[in-house]
């Protein structure tokens, strides 16, 4: 399991999109796979976070089936997994199905006021 504070700067998918944002916004990665029922159930919750926090947080949906190297790099063993990145460092993560309160607890201290 990747520990908070580990540097991260990887690319995912076959495109050149990088995980690390060009802005100073924290990034929340939503790593999921199509076979995971828990991943499918969390999609709407993550979409809600993306919409409500769009000025303070970048949310990236990552299909681990299409980006297995990113899942390996982040040592993801359970889906879904949320990984919070700030200043090129992993600062937190939630593995398995999470509630809105758990996601809020994860991101709150890392968001600009």
Secondary structure, DSSP 8 states (H G I E B T S, - for coil): ---TT-B---B-SSS--BSS-SSS-EEEEEEE-TT-HHHHHHHHHHHHHHHHTTTTEEEEEEETTT-HHHHHHTT--SSSEEEEEETTEEEEEEESS--HHHHHHHHGGGS--
